[in-house]
Amino acid sequence: MFNSWDALLRTLIIGTLGYIAIIFLLRISGKRTLSKWNSFDFIVTIAFGSILASLMLSKDTSLVQGVLGIATLIFLQFIITSISVRSSIFQRWIKAEPTLLLYQGELQHYALRHERVSKSEVLAALRSQGIGRIEDVEAVILETDGSFSVIKKNHSSSASALVDVKGYLTR
């Protein structure tokens, strides 16, 4: 139940130093590291927590090892995101495509089933944007980070913001 005061003091000191190191490394790594999550970001974030927990609770993991592990993950994330910015093929492999869930007032039932999104979630996204009528909506898109984008009907014929949305080009 209680090992020793030394073990508690070690956990407090190493945990605090590890926490400070994570904040410092995330701060210098740039905004992309803390952006909305895709699957790769989720994995890296879980790994951060695991490393910090090991650092705090395991005598076998030194502060230097923990900081190096976190720095390695941040460096790998930097490399992956840098490559994905330069290569559309690599970006498609790392990130999901945005998906059209509603188009010109009509729900896209196949896309809803495929993305496991309910009609009520789409309607909630409309309400959160202050939209009361589904007919007033040009499109609802499920973005790569799981958020919804709602585009109100526009009387111009241009929809250039939709060109990378899965299901839009087939229109």
MODELLER restraints for C-alpha pairs under 7 A, 6 or more apart:
rsr = mdl.restraints
at = mdl.atoms
rsr.add(forms.Gaussian(group=physical.xy_distance, feature=features.Distance(at['CA:11:A'], at['CA:56:A']), mean=4.96, stdev=0.5))
rsr.add(forms.Gaussian(group=physical.xy_distance, feature=features.Distance(at['CA:11:A'], at['CA:57:A']), mean=6.13, stdev=0.5))
rsr.add(forms.Gaussian(group=physical.xy_distance, feature=features.Distance(at['CA:14:A'], at['CA:55:A']), mean=6.90, stdev=0.5))
rsr.add(forms.Gaussian(group=physical.xy_distance, feature=features.Distance(at['CA:14:A'], at['CA:56:A']), mean=5.76, stdev=0.5))
rsr.add(forms.Gaussian(group=physical.xy_distance, feature=features.Distance(at['CA:14:A'], at['CA:63:A']), mean=6.46, stdev=0.5))
rsr.add(forms.Gaussian(group=physical.xy_distance, feature=features.Distance(at['CA:15:A'], at['CA:55:A']), mean=6.88, stdev=0.5))
rsr.add(forms.Gaussian(group=physical.xy_distance, feature=features.Distance(at['CA:15:A'], at['CA:56:A']), mean=4.78, stdev=0.5))
rsr.add(forms.Gaussian(group=physical.xy_distance, feature=features.Distance(at['CA:18:A'], at['CA:52:A']), mean=6.49, stdev=0.5))
rsr.add(forms.Gaussian(group=physical.xy_distance, feature=features.Distance(at['CA:18:A'], at['CA:63:A']), mean=6.74, stdev=0.5))
rsr.add(forms.Gaussian(group=physical.xy_distance, feature=features.Distance(at['CA:18:A'], at['CA:67:A']), mean=6.74, stdev=0.5))
rsr.add(forms.Gaussian(group=physical.xy_distance, feature=features.Distance(at['CA:21:A'], at['CA:67:A']), mean=6.52, stdev=0.5))
rsr.add(forms.Gaussian(group=physical.xy_distance, feature=features.Distance(at['CA:25:A'], at['CA:71:A']), mean=6.75, stdev=0.5))
rsr.add(forms.Gaussian(group=physical.xy_distance, feature=features.Distance(at['CA:26:A'], at['CA:33:A']), mean=6.73, stdev=0.5))
rsr.add(forms.Gaussian(group=physical.xy_distance, feature=features.Distance(at['CA:29:A'], at['CA:74:A']), mean=6.99, stdev=0.5))
rsr.add(forms.Gaussian(group=physical.xy_distance, feature=features.Distance(at['CA:36:A'], at['CA:145:A']), mean=6.02, stdev=0.5))
rsr.add(forms.Gaussian(group=physical.xy_distance, feature=features.Distance(at['CA:37:A'], at['CA:145:A']), mean=5.39, stdev=0.5))
rsr.add(forms.Gaussian(group=physical.xy_distance, feature=features.Distance(at['CA:38:A'], at['CA:95:A']), mean=6.51, stdev=0.5))
rsr.add(forms.Gaussian(group=physical.xy_distance, feature=features.Distance(at['CA:38:A'], at['CA:144:A']), mean=6.46, stdev=0.5))
rsr.add(forms.Gaussian(group=physical.xy_distance, feature=features.Distance(at['CA:38:A'], at['CA:145:A']), mean=5.15, stdev=0.5))
rsr.add(forms.Gaussian(group=physical.xy_distance, feature=features.Distance(at['CA:44:A'], at['CA:73:A']), mean=6.61, stdev=0.5))
rsr.add(forms.Gaussian(group=physical.xy_distance, feature=features.Distance(at['CA:48:A'], at['CA:70:A']), mean=6.19, stdev=0.5))
rsr.add(forms.Gaussian(group=physical.xy_distance, feature=features.Distance(at['CA:51:A'], at['CA:66:A']), mean=6.02, stdev=0.5))
rsr.add(forms.Gaussian(group=physical.xy_distance, feature=features.Distance(at['CA:52:A'], at['CA:66:A']), mean=6.85, stdev=0.5))
rsr.add(forms.Gaussian(group=physical.xy_distance, feature=features.Distance(at['CA:54:A'], at['CA:61:A']), mean=6.57, stdev=0.5))
rsr.add(forms.Gaussian(group=physical.xy_distance, feature=features.Distance(at['CA:55:A'], at['CA:61:A']), mean=5.46, stdev=0.5))
rsr.add(forms.Gaussian(group=physical.xy_distance, feature=features.Distance(at['CA:55:A'], at['CA:62:A']), mean=6.55, stdev=0.5))
rsr.add(forms.Gaussian(group=physical.xy_distance, feature=features.Distance(at['CA:55:A'], at['CA:63:A']), mean=6.43, stdev=0.5))
rsr.add(forms.Gaussian(group=physical.xy_distance, feature=features.Distance(at['CA:55:A'], at['CA:66:A']), mean=5.71, stdev=0.5))
rsr.add(forms.Gaussian(group=physical.xy_distance, feature=features.Distance(at['CA:84:A'], at['CA:90:A']), mean=5.28, stdev=0.5))
rsr.add(forms.Gaussian(group=physical.xy_distance, feature=features.Distance(at['CA:84:A'], at['CA:91:A']), mean=4.28, stdev=0.5))
rsr.add(forms.Gaussian(group=physical.xy_distance, feature=features.Distance(at['CA:85:A'], at['CA:91:A']), mean=6.89, stdev=0.5))
rsr.add(forms.Gaussian(group=physical.xy_distance, feature=features.Distance(at['CA:95:A'], at['CA:144:A']), mean=6.63, stdev=0.5))
rsr.add(forms.Gaussian(group=physical.xy_distance, feature=features.Distance(at['CA:96:A'], at['CA:144:A']), mean=5.34, stdev=0.5))
rsr.add(forms.Gaussian(group=physical.xy_distance, feature=features.Distance(at['CA:97:A'], at['CA:144:A']), mean=5.85, stdev=0.5))
rsr.add(forms.Gaussian(group=physical.xy_distance, feature=features.Distance(at['CA:97:A'], at['CA:165:A']), mean=6.51, stdev=0.5))
rsr.add(forms.Gaussian(group=physical.xy_distance, feature=features.Distance(at['CA:97:A'], at['CA:166:A']), mean=6.20, stdev=0.5))
rsr.add(forms.Gaussian(group=physical.xy_distance, feature=features.Distance(at['CA:98:A'], at['CA:141:A']), mean=6.37, stdev=0.5))
rsr.add(forms.Gaussian(group=physical.xy_distance, feature=features.Distance(at['CA:98:A'], at['CA:142:A']), mean=5.52, stdev=0.5))
rsr.add(forms.Gaussian(group=physical.xy_distance, feature=features.Distance(at['CA:98:A'], at['CA:143:A']), mean=4.44, stdev=0.5))
rsr.add(forms.Gaussian(group=physical.xy_distance, feature=features.Distance(at['CA:98:A'], at['CA:144:A']), mean=5.24, stdev=0.5))
rsr.add(forms.Gaussian(group=physical.xy_distance, feature=features.Distance(at['CA:98:A'], at['CA:165:A']), mean=4.90, stdev=0.5))
rsr.add(forms.Gaussian(group=physical.xy_distance, feature=features.Distance(at['CA:98:A'], at['CA:166:A']), mean=5.87, stdev=0.5))
rsr.add(forms.Gaussian(group=physical.xy_distance, feature=features.Distance(at['CA:99:A'], at['CA:141:A']), mean=5.41, stdev=0.5))
rsr.add(forms.Gaussian(group=physical.xy_distance, feature=features.Distance(at['CA:99:A'], at['CA:142:A']), mean=5.11, stdev=0.5))
rsr.add(forms.Gaussian(group=physical.xy_distance, feature=features.Distance(at['CA:99:A'], at['CA:143:A']), mean=6.63, stdev=0.5))
rsr.add(forms.Gaussian(group=physical.xy_distance, feature=features.Distance(at['CA:99:A'], at['CA:165:A']), mean=5.36, stdev=0.5))
rsr.add(forms.Gaussian(group=physical.xy_distance, feature=features.Distance(at['CA:99:A'], at['CA:166:A']), mean=4.63, stdev=0.5))
rsr.add(forms.Gaussian(group=physical.xy_distance, feature=features.Distance(at['CA:99:A'], at['CA:167:A']), mean=6.43, stdev=0.5))
rsr.add(forms.Gaussian(group=physical.xy_distance, feature=features.Distance(at['CA:100:A'], at['CA:111:A']), mean=6.98, stdev=0.5))
rsr.add(forms.Gaussian(group=physical.xy_distance, feature=features.Distance(at['CA:100:A'], at['CA:139:A']), mean=6.96, stdev=0.5))
rsr.add(forms.Gaussian(group=physical.xy_distance, feature=features.Distance(at['CA:100:A'], at['CA:140:A']), mean=6.11, stdev=0.5))
rsr.add(forms.Gaussian(group=physical.xy_distance, feature=features.Distance(at['CA:100:A'], at['CA:141:A']), mean=4.60, stdev=0.5))
rsr.add(forms.Gaussian(group=physical.xy_distance, feature=features.Distance(at['CA:100:A'], at['CA:142:A']), mean=6.49, stdev=0.5))
rsr.add(forms.Gaussian(group=physical.xy_distance, feature=features.Distance(at['CA:100:A'], at['CA:165:A']), mean=6.19, stdev=0.5))
rsr.add(forms.Gaussian(group=physical.xy_distance, feature=features.Distance(at['CA:100:A'], at['CA:166:A']), mean=6.05, stdev=0.5))
rsr.add(forms.Gaussian(group=physical.xy_distance, feature=features.Distance(at['CA:100:A'], at['CA:167:A']), mean=5.59, stdev=0.5))
rsr.add(forms.Gaussian(group=physical.xy_distance, feature=features.Distance(at['CA:100:A'], at['CA:168:A']), mean=6.39, stdev=0.5))
rsr.add(forms.Gaussian(group=physical.xy_distance, feature=features.Distance(at['CA:101:A'], at['CA:107:A']), mean=6.02, stdev=0.5))
rsr.add(forms.Gaussian(group=physical.xy_distance, feature=features.Distance(at['CA:101:A'], at['CA:108:A']), mean=5.11, stdev=0.5))
rsr.add(forms.Gaussian(group=physical.xy_distance, feature=features.Distance(at['CA:101:A'], at['CA:111:A']), mean=5.84, stdev=0.5))
rsr.add(forms.Gaussian(group=physical.xy_distance, feature=features.Distance(at['CA:101:A'], at['CA:112:A']), mean=5.99, stdev=0.5))
rsr.add(forms.Gaussian(group=physical.xy_distance, feature=features.Distance(at['CA:101:A'], at['CA:140:A']), mean=5.48, stdev=0.5))
rsr.add(forms.Gaussian(group=physical.xy_distance, feature=features.Distance(at['CA:101:A'], at['CA:141:A']), mean=5.57, stdev=0.5))
rsr.add(forms.Gaussian(group=physical.xy_distance, feature=features.Distance(at['CA:101:A'], at['CA:142:A']), mean=6.69, stdev=0.5))
rsr.add(forms.Gaussian(group=physical.xy_distance, feature=features.Distance(at['CA:102:A'], at['CA:108:A']), mean=5.33, stdev=0.5))
rsr.add(forms.Gaussian(group=physical.xy_distance, feature=features.Distance(at['CA:102:A'], at['CA:139:A']), mean=5.15, stdev=0.5))
rsr.add(forms.Gaussian(group=physical.xy_distance, feature=features.Distance(at['CA:102:A'], at['CA:140:A']), mean=4.95, stdev=0.5))
rsr.add(forms.Gaussian(group=physical.xy_distance, feature=features.Distance(at['CA:103:A'], at['CA:138:A']), mean=5.61, stdev=0.5))
rsr.add(forms.Gaussian(group=physical.xy_distance, feature=features.Distance(at['CA:103:A'], at['CA:139:A']), mean=4.49, stdev=0.5))
rsr.add(forms.Gaussian(group=physical.xy_distance, feature=features.Distance(at['CA:103:A'], at['CA:140:A']), mean=6.78, stdev=0.5))
rsr.add(forms.Gaussian(group=physical.xy_distance, feature=features.Distance(at['CA:104:A'], at['CA:135:A']), mean=6.88, stdev=0.5))
rsr.add(forms.Gaussian(group=physical.xy_distance, feature=features.Distance(at['CA:104:A'], at['CA:137:A']), mean=6.03, stdev=0.5))
rsr.add(forms.Gaussian(group=physical.xy_distance, feature=features.Distance(at['CA:104:A'], at['CA:138:A']), mean=4.40, stdev=0.5))
rsr.add(forms.Gaussian(group=physical.xy_distance, feature=features.Distance(at['CA:104:A'], at['CA:139:A']), mean=6.05, stdev=0.5))
rsr.add(forms.Gaussian(group=physical.xy_distance, feature=features.Distance(at['CA:105:A'], at['CA:134:A']), mean=5.28, stdev=0.5))
rsr.add(forms.Gaussian(group=physical.xy_distance, feature=features.Distance(at['CA:105:A'], at['CA:135:A']), mean=4.46, stdev=0.5))
rsr.add(forms.Gaussian(group=physical.xy_distance, feature=features.Distance(at['CA:105:A'], at['CA:136:A']), mean=6.85, stdev=0.5))
rsr.add(forms.Gaussian(group=physical.xy_distance, feature=features.Distance(at['CA:105:A'], at['CA:137:A']), mean=5.63, stdev=0.5))
rsr.add(forms.Gaussian(group=physical.xy_distance, feature=features.Distance(at['CA:105:A'], at['CA:138:A']), mean=6.41, stdev=0.5))
rsr.add(forms.Gaussian(group=physical.xy_distance, feature=features.Distance(at['CA:112:A'], at['CA:118:A']), mean=6.45, stdev=0.5))
rsr.add(forms.Gaussian(group=physical.xy_distance, feature=features.Distance(at['CA:125:A'], at['CA:148:A']), mean=6.47, stdev=0.5))
rsr.add(forms.Gaussian(group=physical.xy_distance, feature=features.Distance(at['CA:126:A'], at['CA:150:A']), mean=6.72, stdev=0.5))
rsr.add(forms.Gaussian(group=physical.xy_distance, feature=features.Distance(at['CA:136:A'], at['CA:152:A']), mean=6.09, stdev=0.5))
rsr.add(forms.Gaussian(group=physical.xy_distance, feature=features.Distance(at['CA:136:A'], at['CA:153:A']), mean=5.62, stdev=0.5))
rsr.add(forms.Gaussian(group=physical.xy_distance, feature=features.Distance(at['CA:137:A'], at['CA:151:A']), mean=6.07, stdev=0.5))
rsr.add(forms.Gaussian(group=physical.xy_distance, feature=features.Distance(at['CA:137:A'], at['CA:152:A']), mean=4.39, stdev=0.5))
rsr.add(forms.Gaussian(group=physical.xy_distance, feature=features.Distance(at['CA:137:A'], at['CA:153:A']), mean=4.96, stdev=0.5))
rsr.add(forms.Gaussian(group=physical.xy_distance, feature=features.Distance(at['CA:138:A'], at['CA:151:A']), mean=5.55, stdev=0.5))
rsr.add(forms.Gaussian(group=physical.xy_distance, feature=features.Distance(at['CA:138:A'], at['CA:152:A']), mean=5.19, stdev=0.5))
rsr.add(forms.Gaussian(group=physical.xy_distance, feature=features.Distance(at['CA:138:A'], at['CA:153:A']), mean=4.38, stdev=0.5))
rsr.add(forms.Gaussian(group=physical.xy_distance, feature=features.Distance(at['CA:139:A'], at['CA:150:A']), mean=6.01, stdev=0.5))
rsr.add(forms.Gaussian(group=physical.xy_distance, feature=features.Distance(at['CA:139:A'], at['CA:151:A']), mean=5.16, stdev=0.5))
rsr.add(forms.Gaussian(group=physical.xy_distance, feature=features.Distance(at['CA:139:A'], at['CA:152:A']), mean=6.98, stdev=0.5))
rsr.add(forms.Gaussian(group=physical.xy_distance, feature=features.Distance(at['CA:140:A'], at['CA:148:A']), mean=6.62, stdev=0.5))
rsr.add(forms.Gaussian(group=physical.xy_distance, feature=features.Distance(at['CA:140:A'], at['CA:149:A']), mean=5.59, stdev=0.5))
rsr.add(forms.Gaussian(group=physical.xy_distance, feature=features.Distance(at['CA:140:A'], at['CA:150:A']), mean=4.58, stdev=0.5))
rsr.add(forms.Gaussian(group=physical.xy_distance, feature=features.Distance(at['CA:140:A'], at['CA:151:A']), mean=6.28, stdev=0.5))
rsr.add(forms.Gaussian(group=physical.xy_distance, feature=features.Distance(at['CA:141:A'], at['CA:148:A']), mean=5.57, stdev=0.5))
rsr.add(forms.Gaussian(group=physical.xy_distance, feature=features.Distance(at['CA:141:A'], at['CA:149:A']), mean=5.09, stdev=0.5))
rsr.add(forms.Gaussian(group=physical.xy_distance, feature=features.Distance(at['CA:141:A'], at['CA:150:A']), mean=6.57, stdev=0.5))
rsr.add(forms.Gaussian(group=physical.xy_distance, feature=features.Distance(at['CA:142:A'], at['CA:148:A']), mean=4.78, stdev=0.5))
rsr.add(forms.Gaussian(group=physical.xy_distance, feature=features.Distance(at['CA:142:A'], at['CA:149:A']), mean=6.58, stdev=0.5))
rsr.add(forms.Gaussian(group=physical.xy_distance, feature=features.Distance(at['CA:143:A'], at['CA:149:A']), mean=6.86, stdev=0.5))
rsr.add(forms.Gaussian(group=physical.xy_distance, feature=features.Distance(at['CA:162:A'], at['CA:168:A']), mean=6.65, stdev=0.5))
rsr.add(forms.Gaussian(group=physical.xy_distance, feature=features.Distance(at['CA:163:A'], at['CA:169:A']), mean=6.62, stdev=0.5))
